[in-house]
Amino acid sequence: MKPPHQMLQNATTVTEFILLGLSSNPEDQLILFGVFLLVYLVALIGNTLILLIVSFNKRLHNPMYFFLGNLSVVDIGYTTSTVPKMLMNYLSQDKTISLAGCFSQMYFFISFGGIECLLLGVMAYDRYAAICHPLRYSVLMRPKVCICLAAMAWILGLANSGVHSGMMSRLSFCRDNVIQHFFCDIPPLFQLSCSDTQANQIATFVVGCGVAMGSFLVTLVSYVYIVLAILRIRTKEGRLKAFSTCASHLTVVNIYFGTILFTYMKPNSTYSQEQDRALPVLYGILTPMLNPIIYSLRNKDVQGALRKVLGKRGSIKWFM
């Protein structure tokens, strides 16, 4: 009998994967195509409008909307990394994706996901500074600090994805190439690999946990101080006004971090492609669509700025 490494070398190497999507039923695929096309267009339009509003309106040149602008860029990339390919697969009989294309899709999806986690943590700190230290807010969140925080989120998010993608590229795929998912994600690729994925799983837990849990803990601690500060406000109107400034952010945080931690922080042996493939739809597609609505488009200042932006042209400026 040949040694295991020789058997692995003689095995057929997978050069492409088949993405089955959320359903293999042709009728369901047409419905899903229409639904996700609409969701994708709403996400693109909504987040593009946020970028235009933040760029062209001087009243919104403040830290909160600066981070919202970054979040809009992330959300556009987040949805674009998966949805166009999924829409193409729903209309085509060819549902294959090359090995390089699969890894690229995974890299960008994890990158934007990690950046979004970190930005949500930064935005929680921004709300903490605004509510708990209003007199020092302009110093704590001065432009240079905001730029550094945003840059840190982008750098750490890209580095986090680079670790996962680099380690994934070292694995061998020589068995089944059918992914019961709508994009290339870490858990289903682990199940298809014929290599030992223990080191990858440890890296996923340690590095990914560092990004997700680190951001979550910053958010949690920030909101503990925020709640304590709100409770010290004497008037009911004052408490409601203070809470309203962070209610939208708290809503998105609960949805996003809850599904992220449930998907990536559990053992690979408990992962089910059929049961867990719907979760990324919530945090990777629906959340980027809802972010502009939850955060900004219901804001009176943003609505007024939107009317001005649609009727004016100007150069993009930053903090004034």
C-alpha angles and dihedrals in degrees: 000000000000120000114260094251091055091048089051092050091051092049120102109265116226112238098174141021133219116230109207095187125207095313139014093204109109093216092049090048092058091050091047090049091056094045096048093042088057092045091049093050092048090050093049095046095042096048093043090053090052090053092050093047094049092045100048103035116077092197089065095051093111134111097265094055093039089061090044088056090053090047090053092054089050093048092052090052092042095058095036091057092066115008102067091053091047091051091049091051092052091057098039136065089217106080097166128126124190121245090248091046090049093052091045091052091049092048095053094041093052091042094055091040092054093045090051091052091052094044090053088054091049090049090052089054089049091055089047091053092047096049103031099036107025094154092053096038096104089054098042092048101034116152096263091052091049092050091049093049092049092046090050090053092052095045095047092044093052092044092050091053091045090059093051095044094045092052092043091055089060092061124094123231112198105139132054115359098190114114113196091208139083094243142015107277132169102251098051091045090053090055092051096048120102091203129088104273097185094106090048092050091051090049091048091052097042101039096032091044089051091057100038099036093040091055091042093052092049088051093046095049091045092054093047089059091041092054092047090050092048092050089056091059107104102210125067091222090054093051092049092048092050093047092048090061091065104026093094093049091048091052093054092044092055093050097042103043093040094058094038094054092044092052103044107023099062127087117277090234090066095050117112118191092204096046100038102041092087094060096073088056088065099049100024102043114010097043093053088050093049097043096081091047097044096042107033123355091072090052114104093218091053093046090053091046091049092058090051095046093052090055101041142057127209146142119283111254133179131214112344 
